[in-house]
Amino acid sequence: MQNRFGFKDFVLLAVVLAVGLLVFLSMIQSDRGWDRLGDLQSKLDEVESRLGSSGSGDFEELRRELSELKTAIATRPININLGGVAAGGIAVTSVASDVATSGLSPAATADVGRDESWARAGVPVDWQEPWGFSSEPSKVPGFRRGGEFTEVFGAQPARITPYLSTDVYGRRVIDRVVESLAAYDPETLRLRGILADAWQFDPDGRWLRVHLDPKATFSDGVPVTSEDVRWTFMDFIKNPLIEAERSRATLDMIEDVKVIDEHSVEFVFNKSLFTNLDYSLGAYVLPKHFYAKFEPAQINQSTGLLMGSGPFRVENLDPDDQWSPGSDIVIARNERYWGKGMPPLASLRFKIITNSLAALVAYRNGEGDMMTPSSPQYAELRERDDFTSDNAIHNWLNMRSGYSFIGWQCGPRGGPGGKLTPFHDERVRRAMTMSLDRDRMIRDIWEGIGVVATGPNSPTSPASSEGVTPWPFDPEAADALFAEAGWVDADNDGVREYQLDDGVFPKGTDFEFEFTITASGETSERIVSYLKSQCLKNGIVCTPKLVDWSYYSEMLKSRNFDAMIMAWSASAPESDPRQIWHSSSILDQGDNFIQWDNKDADGFIDGGRNTLNFEERMAMWHGLHEVIHQGQPYTFLRVSPWIRFVKRDVGNVVTHKTGLEPQEFFRTAVPAPGN
């Protein structure tokens, strides 16, 4: 039978050719559109670069509008509509036209047209609103741009290299320069994306897929990519040759970080922990192209290798001329900052003055704009009109309000092979706590500011057990515990001696110990005076050792102390106790520097970390609280509020639930040189 080319075949062929022609013409038009958009993008980059290099804050609003226009260009889909027939599965209308024709507001159609090709199927995508100011400075009376803000630090940071810095002062600097995938909203304490504009989290907690904001760049203009995220976790933090032990301990649940595409990564977890989401999203993202240039030994020896994508930057990135302790820390506004919250201030300066009296004198002489006063200073000045007329005083509890403690060396001093201290015995540690009148300490040392701490959580935290109350001040009960542990003043010379023949200490060894404390002025003097006198009353010789804060880091790593005093502050609404209390954190210079090894505590920590159910997890933390209370590896002293003196010519100082946000501050006075 012979096939014939009929009229229907002709019509079908014509339709196919017409569709092909339309597709071809649309592709040409799309190419032209992309070319024109590319030209416009280049011109916008040039204008923005000129505005940024000028340093003029007056162009901030224009800079923001240009940034938003660039975002629209980068993300606007080019669509083809063939009379309702989609070619190649391509969406046929743009978000803008959808909004115009539907009558809906842009906010109501925020998810329309978002590319979710990077996401896993079947799991909701949590899209994030762009991070901006929590308190918009430009809307505050007296707003202006420029000038420098100086904070007085009461202790010397040892270094400001990310992940190697282990003190709160170094972190306060790093937080302004390096960004994480997400952070806690200052007002709601909900986790919100910064570098991440969306993520998916496995309901079983075994994986996390993250999408990076395509606009994000580091301070040198290089884009933030998924490879930077992978490298930060797998090649920097997890590199055993780099001294990032603290972060390795808290991020041990990350098995792998996989690059999906240029802006998408997937975290693979080896265990389902309650911290998987928060800790992964909350870690700093480092620029691989900068840090990969250095050998691990160079990084470990560094003090000021600091680069990131944040609103401020370190101007001098020369490794041979990096910041080192002994000089002010200065970070400048990142004029290329990619986010919405461009700081009004031109720079932040951190001035280190470790003596509290000298710090107050310098502050009042105009050498600082903010300081943390000692409790006596706060008590003296809070009611004086001649002070409060020029200085605002802020006193509030927030997520980072911490607790102070005396840490007792529970293991051998100096680590394995060292000699035991009297505090290896739980009875001695509990007796030391009951020998100290902590209510009196708060009253006399800290001017009544704070409350007695019962354990490693704020009393307002759900992780704190209501059933735990502070050990009482009870010298008689303490004496009985000392005697039970073998420490008795048998020769009546006023000093207890060891009386047991168990070989732990030579019989007749005097009870004496070294107490390490930072030399930070009047408060330190009061603590030392009280502790020495109380120990003497209890037949114990306490020898104070006053050191600079920079010494503490190495001392804690080497475990080379008998007893010391310090404070912890939280960085999240709910913290993972493994970092401080688990026996595994004794190893590799982790933060269990008192070397407390308790199997019950380990069990509660492991159980709590693997429990996603909130109520069940709180029960685990309450159990841990009670074990710590019995063991007294720390004598918990007080929970303290944040107190700050701030000059009144600094505007928009808002006491957030997360603390303070200096990138929101501005100077109401005439700016200093540079704007």
C-alpha positions as CSV (number, residue, x, y, z in Angstrom):
1,M,0.0,0.0,0.0
2,Q,1.4,3.4,-1.0
3,N,1.7,6.2,1.6
4,R,0.3,9.6,0.5
5,F,1.1,13.1,1.8
6,G,-2.4,14.5,2.5
7,F,-3.8,17.8,3.6
8,K,-3.7,16.9,7.3
9,D,0.0,16.0,7.0
10,F,0.6,19.4,5.4
11,V,-1.2,21.2,8.2
12,L,0.7,19.3,10.9
13,L,4.0,20.0,9.2
14,A,3.1,23.7,9.0
15,V,2.3,23.8,12.7
16,V,5.6,22.1,13.6
17,L,7.6,24.6,11.4
18,A,5.7,27.5,12.9
19,V,6.4,26.3,16.5
20,G,10.0,25.8,15.6
21,L,10.3,29.2,14.1
22,L,8.7,30.8,17.2
23,V,11.1,28.9,19.5
24,F,14.1,30.0,17.3
25,L,13.0,33.7,17.3
26,S,12.3,33.5,21.1
27,M,15.8,32.1,21.7
28,I,17.3,34.9,19.6
29,Q,15.3,37.5,21.6
30,S,16.4,35.8,24.9
31,D,20.1,36.0,23.8
32,R,19.7,39.7,23.0
33,G,18.0,40.1,26.4
34,W,20.8,38.4,28.2
35,D,23.4,40.5,26.3
36,R,21.5,43.7,27.3
37,L,21.2,42.5,30.9
38,G,24.9,41.7,30.9
39,D,25.8,45.2,29.7
40,L,23.5,46.7,32.4
41,Q,25.1,44.5,35.0
42,S,28.6,45.7,34.1
43,K,27.5,49.3,34.2
44,L,25.9,48.8,37.6
45,D,29.1,47.1,38.9
46,E,31.1,50.1,37.7
47,V,28.8,52.6,39.4
48,E,28.6,50.6,42.6
49,S,32.4,50.3,42.7
50,R,32.8,54.0,42.3
51,L,30.3,54.7,45.1
52,G,32.0,52.2,47.4
53,S,35.4,53.6,46.8
54,S,34.2,57.1,47.5
55,G,33.3,56.1,51.0
56,S,30.4,58.6,51.1
57,G,27.6,57.5,53.3
58,D,25.3,59.9,51.5
59,F,25.0,57.4,48.7
60,E,23.9,54.5,50.9
61,E,20.3,54.5,49.7
62,L,21.4,54.6,46.1
63,R,23.8,51.8,46.7
64,R,21.1,49.7,48.3
65,E,18.8,50.4,45.3
66,L,21.5,49.4,42.9
67,S,22.1,46.2,44.9
68,E,18.4,45.3,44.7
69,L,18.4,46.0,41.0
70,K,21.4,43.8,40.5
71,T,19.6,41.0,42.4
72,A,16.6,41.4,40.2
73,I,18.7,41.1,37.1
74,A,20.5,38.0,38.5
75,T,17.4,36.2,39.5
76,R,14.7,37.3,37.0
77,P,13.7,34.3,34.8
78,I,13.7,34.7,31.0
79,N,10.5,32.8,29.9
80,I,9.0,31.8,26.6
81,N,5.3,31.6,26.0
82,L,4.0,30.0,22.9
83,G,0.4,30.8,23.2
84,G,0.0,28.7,26.4
85,V,2.3,25.9,25.2
86,A,5.5,25.8,27.2
87,A,8.6,25.0,25.3
88,G,11.0,22.6,26.9
89,G,9.2,22.7,30.2
90,I,10.3,26.3,30.8
91,A,7.9,28.5,32.9
92,V,6.0,30.8,30.6
93,T,5.7,34.0,32.7
94,S,7.9,36.1,34.9
95,V,7.1,36.8,38.6
96,A,6.6,40.5,37.7
97,S,3.9,39.8,35.1
98,D,2.2,37.2,37.3
99,V,1.9,39.9,40.1
100,A,0.6,42.5,37.6
101,T,-2.0,40.3,36.1
102,S,-3.1,38.5,39.3
103,G,-3.6,41.6,41.4
104,L,-1.5,40.1,44.3
105,S,1.1,41.9,46.2
106,P,4.8,40.9,45.7
107,A,4.9,39.7,49.3
108,A,1.9,37.4,48.6
109,T,3.7,35.8,45.7
110,A,7.2,35.7,47.2
111,D,7.6,32.0,46.4
112,V,6.4,32.2,42.8
113,G,9.2,31.5,40.4
114,R,11.8,30.5,43.0
115,D,14.2,28.0,41.7
116,E,14.1,24.8,43.8
117,S,15.9,22.6,41.4
118,W,18.7,22.3,44.0
119,A,16.3,20.9,46.6
120,R,15.5,17.3,47.5
121,A,12.0,16.3,46.4
122,G,9.3,15.8,49.1
123,V,10.9,18.0,51.8
124,P,9.7,21.6,52.3
125,V,12.1,24.4,51.5
126,D,12.5,27.0,54.3
127,W,13.0,30.2,52.4
128,Q,14.5,33.1,54.3
129,E,13.9,36.8,54.2
130,P,17.0,38.9,53.6
131,W,18.8,39.8,56.9
132,G,18.8,43.5,57.6
133,F,18.9,45.8,60.7
134,S,16.8,44.7,63.7
135,S,16.6,48.4,64.6
136,E,16.9,50.6,61.5
137,P,19.4,53.4,62.4
138,S,18.3,55.8,59.7
139,K,14.9,56.2,61.4
140,V,16.4,57.3,64.7
141,P,16.6,61.0,65.5
142,G,20.1,62.4,65.1
143,F,21.1,59.8,62.5
144,R,24.2,60.5,60.6
145,R,27.0,58.4,58.9
146,G,30.7,58.2,59.6
147,G,33.0,58.2,62.5
148,E,34.5,55.6,64.7
149,F,33.2,53.7,67.7
150,T,35.6,52.5,70.4
151,E,34.8,49.7,72.8
152,V,37.1,49.2,75.8
153,F,37.9,45.5,76.3
154,G,38.7,44.4,79.9
155,A,40.9,41.5,78.8
156,Q,43.5,40.9,76.0
157,P,42.3,38.6,73.2
158,A,45.1,36.2,72.4
159,R,44.1,36.1,68.7
160,I,41.3,37.0,66.3
161,T,41.8,34.2,63.8
162,P,38.5,32.4,63.3
163,Y,38.1,29.0,65.0
164,L,41.4,29.5,66.8
165,S,40.2,32.3,69.0
166,T,38.8,30.8,72.2
167,D,37.7,33.8,74.2
168,V,34.6,36.0,74.1
169,Y,36.6,39.1,73.2
170,G,38.0,37.6,70.1
171,R,34.6,36.3,69.1
172,R,33.1,39.8,69.4
173,V,35.5,41.0,66.8
174,I,35.2,38.0,64.5
175,D,31.4,38.3,64.6
176,R,31.6,41.6,62.8
177,V,33.9,40.4,60.0
178,V,32.9,36.7,59.3
179,E,29.4,35.6,58.6
180,S,27.7,32.2,59.1
181,L,25.0,30.6,57.1
182,A,22.4,31.7,59.7
183,A,22.2,33.3,63.1
184,Y,19.6,34.0,65.8
185,D,17.3,36.9,65.3
186,P,18.1,39.5,67.9
187,E,14.4,39.9,68.8
188,T,12.8,36.5,68.3
189,L,15.8,34.2,68.8
190,R,14.6,32.2,65.8
191,L,17.3,31.0,63.4
192,R,17.4,33.2,60.3
193,G,19.5,32.9,57.2
194,I,22.4,35.2,56.5
195,L,24.6,33.6,53.8
196,A,21.9,31.0,53.3
197,D,18.7,32.2,51.6
198,A,17.0,28.8,52.0
199,W,17.5,25.3,53.4
200,Q,15.9,21.9,53.9
201,F,16.3,19.8,57.0
202,D,15.7,16.1,57.2
203,P,12.8,15.4,59.6
204,D,14.9,12.6,61.0
205,G,17.9,15.0,61.4
206,R,20.3,13.0,59.2
207,W,20.9,15.7,56.5
208,L,20.7,19.4,55.8
209,R,20.6,20.9,52.3
210,V,21.5,24.6,52.1
211,H,21.2,27.2,49.3
212,L,23.5,30.2,49.4
213,D,22.4,33.7,48.5
214,P,23.9,34.3,45.1
215,K,24.6,37.9,46.0
216,A,27.0,37.0,48.8
217,T,30.6,38.0,48.4
218,F,33.7,38.2,50.6
219,S,35.2,41.6,51.5
220,D,37.5,41.4,48.5
221,G,34.6,40.9,46.1
222,V,35.1,37.2,45.5
223,P,31.7,35.4,45.5
224,V,30.8,33.0,48.4
225,T,30.3,29.6,46.9
226,S,29.4,26.1,48.1
227,E,33.1,25.1,47.9
228,D,33.9,27.7,50.5
229,V,31.4,26.0,52.8
230,R,32.7,22.5,52.1
231,W,36.3,23.6,52.6
232,T,35.6,25.4,55.8
233,F,34.1,22.3,57.5
234,M,36.0,19.5,55.9
235,D,39.5,21.0,55.2
236,F,39.8,23.6,57.9
237,I,37.8,22.7,61.0
238,K,38.3,18.9,60.6
239,N,42.0,19.2,59.8
240,P,43.7,17.7,62.9
241,L,46.8,19.8,62.1
242,I,44.8,23.0,62.8
243,E,44.2,24.0,66.4
244,A,40.4,24.2,66.1
245,E,39.7,21.6,68.8
246,R,36.7,23.4,70.3
247,S,34.8,23.5,67.0
248,R,35.8,19.9,66.1
249,A,34.3,18.8,69.3
250,T,31.0,20.5,68.7
251,L,30.8,19.7,65.0
252,D,31.8,16.0,65.3
253,M,28.3,15.0,64.0
254,I,29.1,16.2,60.5
255,E,30.2,13.3,58.5
256,D,30.5,15.1,55.1
257,V,29.7,18.3,53.3
258,K,28.8,17.7,49.6
259,V,28.8,20.3,46.9
260,I,25.5,20.1,45.0
261,D,26.2,23.1,42.7
262,E,27.8,26.5,42.9
263,H,25.3,27.7,45.5
264,S,24.1,24.5,47.2
265,V,25.6,22.2,49.7
266,E,24.4,19.2,51.7
267,F,25.5,18.3,55.2
268,V,25.5,14.6,56.0
269,F,25.3,13.8,59.7
270,N,26.6,10.6,61.3
271,K,24.1,10.9,64.1
272,S,20.8,12.6,64.7
273,L,21.4,15.4,67.2
274,F,19.3,18.3,68.3
275,T,22.2,20.7,67.4
276,N,22.6,19.5,63.8
277,L,20.7,22.4,62.3
278,D,21.8,25.2,64.6
279,Y,25.5,24.3,64.8
280,S,25.9,23.7,61.1
281,L,24.2,26.9,60.1
282,G,25.8,28.9,62.9
283,A,29.5,28.2,62.0
284,Y,31.6,30.8,60.3
285,V,32.1,30.4,56.5
286,L,35.7,31.2,55.5
287,P,37.0,32.2,52.1
288,K,39.0,29.3,50.8
289,H,41.0,31.4,48.4
290,F,42.4,33.3,51.3
291,Y,43.0,30.7,54.0
292,A,44.1,27.9,51.7
293,K,47.3,29.9,51.0
294,F,48.6,29.1,54.5
295,E,50.0,25.9,55.9
296,P,48.4,24.6,59.2
297,A,51.5,25.7,61.1
298,Q,51.1,29.3,59.8
299,I,47.5,29.3,60.8
300,N,48.2,28.0,64.2
301,Q,50.9,30.6,64.8
302,S,48.7,33.4,63.5
303,T,47.0,36.1,65.7
304,G,45.1,38.2,63.2
305,L,44.3,36.3,60.0
306,L,40.7,37.5,59.7
307,M,38.7,37.7,56.5
308,G,35.1,37.1,55.8
309,S,31.9,38.4,54.2
310,G,30.6,40.6,57.0
311,P,29.8,44.3,57.2
312,F,33.3,45.1,58.6
313,R,36.8,44.0,57.4
314,V,40.4,44.0,58.5
315,E,42.2,46.5,56.2
316,N,45.6,44.8,56.6
317,L,45.6,41.2,55.5
318,D,49.4,40.9,55.2
319,P,50.4,37.8,57.2
320,D,53.7,39.3,57.9
321,D,52.1,42.4,59.4
322,Q,48.9,41.0,61.0
323,W,47.4,42.3,64.2
324,S,49.0,41.0,67.4
325,P,48.2,41.4,71.1
326,G,49.4,44.7,72.5
327,S,47.7,47.0,70.0
328,D,44.2,48.2,69.4
329,I,42.0,46.1,67.0
330,V,40.5,48.2,64.2
331,I,38.0,47.0,61.7
332,A,36.7,49.2,58.9
333,R,33.3,49.3,57.2
334,N,33.2,46.8,54.3
335,E,32.2,49.2,51.5
336,R,31.6,46.2,49.3
337,Y,29.2,44.6,51.7
338,W,26.7,42.5,49.8
339,G,23.9,42.6,52.5
340,K,21.2,45.1,53.3
341,G,22.7,46.3,56.6
342,M,25.5,48.6,55.6
343,P,26.8,50.0,58.9
344,P,26.6,53.8,59.4
345,L,29.9,53.8,61.3
346,A,33.1,54.0,59.3
347,S,35.1,51.8,61.7
348,L,35.1,50.0,65.0
349,R,38.0,50.1,67.4
350,F,38.6,47.7,70.3
351,K,41.0,49.2,73.0
352,I,42.4,46.8,75.5
353,I,42.7,48.1,79.1
354,T,42.9,45.2,81.6
355,N,42.9,47.3,84.8
356,S,39.3,48.3,85.6
357,L,40.2,51.6,87.2
358,A,42.4,52.6,84.3
359,A,39.6,51.5,81.9
360,L,37.1,53.8,83.6
361,V,39.5,56.7,83.6
362,A,40.2,56.2,79.8
363,Y,36.5,55.9,79.1
364,R,35.6,59.1,81.0
365,N,38.5,60.9,79.2
366,G,37.0,60.1,75.9
367,E,39.2,57.2,74.8
368,G,36.3,54.9,74.6
369,D,32.6,54.9,73.8
370,M,31.5,51.8,75.6
371,M,32.9,49.7,78.4
372,T,31.8,46.9,80.8
373,P,32.2,48.4,84.3
374,S,33.1,46.4,87.4
375,S,30.3,45.9,89.9
376,P,31.7,48.5,92.3
377,Q,31.9,51.0,89.4
378,Y,28.4,50.4,88.4
379,A,27.1,50.7,92.0
380,E,29.0,54.0,92.5
381,L,28.1,55.7,89.2
382,R,24.5,54.5,88.4
383,E,22.9,57.2,90.6
384,R,25.3,60.1,89.9
385,D,23.7,62.8,87.7
386,D,27.2,64.1,86.7
387,F,27.8,60.7,85.1
388,T,24.4,59.8,83.7
389,S,24.0,63.1,82.0
390,D,26.6,62.1,79.4
391,N,26.5,58.3,79.7
392,A,23.7,55.8,79.3
393,I,23.7,52.7,81.5
394,H,22.3,49.5,80.2
395,N,21.6,46.5,82.5
396,W,19.7,43.5,81.1
397,L,19.6,39.7,80.9
398,N,20.1,38.2,77.4
399,M,20.9,35.0,75.6
400,R,24.6,35.6,76.4
401,S,24.3,36.3,80.1
402,G,26.7,33.8,81.6
403,Y,27.8,32.4,84.9
404,S,31.1,32.8,86.8
405,F,32.8,29.8,88.5
406,I,35.9,28.5,90.2
407,G,37.1,25.5,88.3
408,W,38.9,22.7,90.3
409,Q,41.5,20.6,88.6
410,C,39.9,17.1,88.8
411,G,42.7,15.3,86.9
412,P,46.4,15.4,87.0
413,R,47.9,18.8,86.8
414,G,49.5,19.2,83.4
415,G,47.6,16.2,82.0
416,P,48.5,12.5,81.9
417,G,51.6,11.8,84.0
418,G,51.1,14.9,86.2
419,K,50.5,15.0,89.9
420,L,47.0,15.0,91.3
421,T,45.6,17.9,93.2
422,P,43.4,17.7,96.3
423,F,40.5,18.5,94.0
424,H,40.5,15.1,92.3
425,D,38.2,14.0,95.2
426,E,34.5,14.9,94.8
427,R,34.2,15.4,98.6
428,V,36.9,18.0,98.7
429,R,35.3,19.9,95.8
430,R,31.9,19.9,97.5
431,A,33.6,21.0,100.8
432,M,35.2,23.9,99.0
433,T,31.9,25.0,97.7
434,M,30.3,24.8,101.2
435,S,33.2,26.8,102.6
436,L,32.4,29.8,100.5
437,D,29.6,32.1,101.3
438,R,28.5,32.9,97.7
439,D,25.6,35.2,98.8
440,R,28.2,37.3,100.7
441,M,30.6,37.2,97.7
442,I,27.9,38.6,95.4
443,R,27.1,41.3,98.0
444,D,30.6,42.3,98.9
445,I,32.5,41.6,95.6
446,W,29.9,42.3,93.0
447,E,27.8,44.9,94.9
448,G,24.8,42.6,95.1
449,I,24.5,42.3,91.3
450,G,23.5,38.8,90.2
451,V,22.2,35.6,91.9
452,V,23.9,32.5,93.0
453,A,24.3,30.0,90.2
454,T,23.3,26.4,90.6
455,G,24.8,24.9,87.5
456,P,25.8,25.4,83.9
457,N,22.5,27.0,82.7
458,S,20.8,30.3,83.4
459,P,17.8,29.8,85.9
460,T,15.6,31.1,83.0
461,S,16.7,28.2,80.7
462,P,14.4,25.2,80.4
463,A,17.6,23.1,80.7
464,S,18.0,24.2,84.3
465,S,16.5,21.8,86.8
466,E,14.2,23.5,89.3
467,G,15.0,20.7,91.8
468,V,18.6,21.8,92.2
469,T,19.3,24.4,94.8
470,P,22.7,25.9,95.7
471,W,24.8,24.1,98.2
472,P,24.5,26.1,101.5
473,F,27.3,27.9,103.2
474,D,28.0,25.3,105.9
475,P,31.6,25.3,107.4
476,E,30.8,22.4,109.8
477,A,29.6,20.2,107.0
478,A,32.6,21.2,104.9
479,D,34.9,20.2,107.8
480,A,33.4,16.8,108.0
481,L,33.8,16.3,104.2
482,F,37.5,17.4,104.4
483,A,38.1,14.9,107.2
484,E,36.3,12.1,105.4
485,A,38.6,12.7,102.4
486,G,41.7,12.5,104.7
487,W,42.5,16.2,105.2
488,V,42.8,16.9,108.9
489,D,45.0,19.4,111.0
490,A,46.5,16.7,113.1
491,D,49.4,18.8,114.4
492,N,47.3,21.8,115.2
493,D,49.5,24.2,113.2
494,G,46.5,25.7,111.4
495,V,47.0,23.7,108.2
496,R,45.3,20.5,107.2
497,E,47.5,17.5,106.3
498,Y,46.7,14.3,104.4
499,Q,46.3,11.4,106.9
500,L,45.5,8.4,104.7
501,D,47.9,5.7,103.7
502,D,46.5,5.2,100.2
503,G,49.4,6.4,98.2
504,V,47.5,9.3,96.6
505,F,49.6,11.8,98.5
506,P,52.4,11.3,100.9
507,K,51.0,11.2,104.5
508,G,51.5,14.5,106.1
509,T,51.2,16.5,102.9
510,D,49.9,20.0,103.6
511,F,46.7,21.1,101.9
512,E,47.8,23.9,99.7
513,F,47.0,25.0,96.2
514,E,47.6,27.7,93.6
515,F,44.7,29.9,92.5
516,T,45.0,31.5,89.1
517,I,43.1,34.7,88.3
518,T,43.5,37.5,85.8
519,A,44.9,40.8,87.1
520,S,41.8,42.9,86.3
521,G,41.7,45.4,89.1
522,E,39.4,45.8,92.1
523,T,37.2,42.8,91.5
524,S,40.1,40.5,91.2
525,E,41.6,41.9,94.4
526,R,38.3,41.4,96.3
527,I,38.1,37.7,95.1
528,V,41.6,36.9,96.1
529,S,41.3,38.5,99.5
530,Y,38.1,36.7,100.3
531,L,39.3,33.3,99.0
532,K,42.6,33.5,100.9
533,S,40.9,34.4,104.2
534,Q,38.2,31.7,103.8
535,C,40.8,29.0,103.0
536,L,42.9,30.0,106.0
537,K,39.9,29.7,108.3
538,N,39.5,26.1,106.9
539,G,43.1,25.2,107.3
540,I,44.0,25.5,103.7
541,V,46.8,27.5,102.1
542,C,45.7,29.4,98.9
543,T,48.5,31.0,96.9
544,P,47.1,33.5,94.3
545,K,48.7,33.7,90.9
546,L,47.7,36.8,89.0
547,V,48.2,36.6,85.2
548,D,47.2,38.4,82.0
549,W,44.2,37.0,80.1
550,S,46.4,36.1,77.2
551,Y,48.1,33.5,79.5
552,Y,44.8,31.8,80.2
553,S,44.4,30.1,76.8
554,E,47.6,28.3,77.0
555,M,47.2,27.4,80.6
556,L,43.8,25.8,80.0
557,K,45.1,23.9,77.0
558,S,48.0,22.5,79.0
559,R,45.8,21.9,82.1
560,N,48.6,23.5,84.1
561,F,46.7,24.8,87.2
562,D,45.2,23.7,90.5
563,A,42.2,26.1,90.5
564,M,41.1,29.0,88.4
565,I,38.2,31.4,88.0
566,M,36.5,32.2,84.8
567,A,33.0,32.7,83.3
568,W,31.1,31.1,80.4
569,S,28.5,32.8,78.3
570,A,26.1,31.2,76.0
571,S,26.0,31.7,72.2
572,A,22.7,30.0,71.6
573,P,19.3,29.7,73.5
574,E,20.2,26.1,74.2
575,S,23.8,25.0,74.3
576,D,25.4,21.6,73.7
577,P,27.1,20.6,77.0
578,R,29.5,18.2,75.3
579,Q,32.1,20.9,74.7
580,I,32.6,21.5,78.4
581,W,31.5,18.5,80.3
582,H,32.0,15.3,78.3
583,S,35.1,13.2,79.1
584,S,35.9,13.2,75.4
585,S,36.5,16.9,75.6
586,I,39.5,16.3,77.9
587,L,41.4,15.1,74.8
588,D,43.0,17.3,72.2
589,Q,43.0,20.4,74.4
590,G,39.2,20.5,74.5
591,D,37.2,22.7,76.9
592,N,36.9,20.1,79.6
593,F,40.2,21.6,81.0
594,I,39.3,20.7,84.5
595,Q,39.5,17.0,83.3
596,W,36.3,15.9,84.9
597,D,35.6,12.3,83.9
598,N,32.1,11.2,85.0
599,K,30.3,8.3,83.2
600,D,26.9,9.4,84.4
601,A,27.4,12.8,82.9
602,D,28.6,11.3,79.7
603,G,25.5,9.2,79.5
604,F,23.2,12.2,80.0
605,I,25.1,14.2,77.4
606,D,25.1,11.5,74.8
607,G,21.4,10.8,75.4
608,G,20.4,14.4,75.3
609,R,22.3,15.2,72.1
610,N,20.6,12.3,70.4
611,T,17.1,13.2,71.5
612,L,15.2,15.4,69.1
613,N,12.0,15.5,71.3
614,F,12.2,18.7,73.4
615,E,10.6,17.4,76.6
616,E,12.7,14.2,76.6
617,R,15.9,16.2,76.0
618,M,15.1,18.6,78.9
619,A,14.8,15.6,81.2
620,M,18.3,14.5,80.1
621,W,19.7,18.0,80.8
622,H,18.1,18.1,84.2
623,G,19.8,14.8,85.0
624,L,23.1,16.2,83.9
625,H,22.5,19.3,86.0
626,E,22.0,17.1,89.1
627,V,25.1,15.1,88.4
628,I,27.2,18.2,88.0
629,H,25.7,19.6,91.2
630,Q,26.8,16.5,93.2
631,G,30.2,16.4,91.7
632,Q,31.0,20.1,91.9
633,P,33.8,20.2,89.3
634,Y,33.0,23.9,89.4
635,T,31.9,26.0,92.3
636,F,29.2,28.0,90.6
637,L,29.4,31.6,91.8
638,R,26.8,33.8,90.2
639,V,24.6,34.4,87.2
640,S,25.2,38.0,86.0
641,P,23.3,40.4,83.8
642,W,25.1,42.4,81.1
643,I,26.0,45.9,82.1
644,R,27.4,48.5,79.7
645,F,28.3,52.2,80.0
646,V,27.8,53.9,76.6
647,K,28.3,57.5,75.6
648,R,25.1,59.3,74.9
649,D,26.3,60.6,71.5
650,V,26.2,57.0,70.3
651,G,22.7,56.4,68.7
652,N,20.6,53.4,68.3
653,V,22.0,51.3,71.1
654,V,19.3,48.6,71.5
655,T,19.5,45.9,74.2
656,H,18.5,42.9,72.1
657,K,17.9,39.4,73.4
658,T,21.2,38.4,71.7
659,G,23.2,41.2,73.2
660,L,24.2,44.4,71.3
661,E,24.5,44.9,67.5
662,P,27.3,47.5,67.0
663,Q,26.7,47.6,63.2
664,E,23.5,49.4,64.0
665,F,25.1,52.1,66.0
666,F,25.8,55.6,64.7
667,R,27.4,58.8,66.1
668,T,25.1,61.7,66.7
669,A,28.1,64.1,67.0
670,V,30.1,65.4,64.1
671,P,31.9,62.4,62.6
672,A,35.6,61.8,63.1
673,P,37.8,62.0,59.9
674,G,36.6,59.3,57.5
675,N,33.0,58.5,56.9
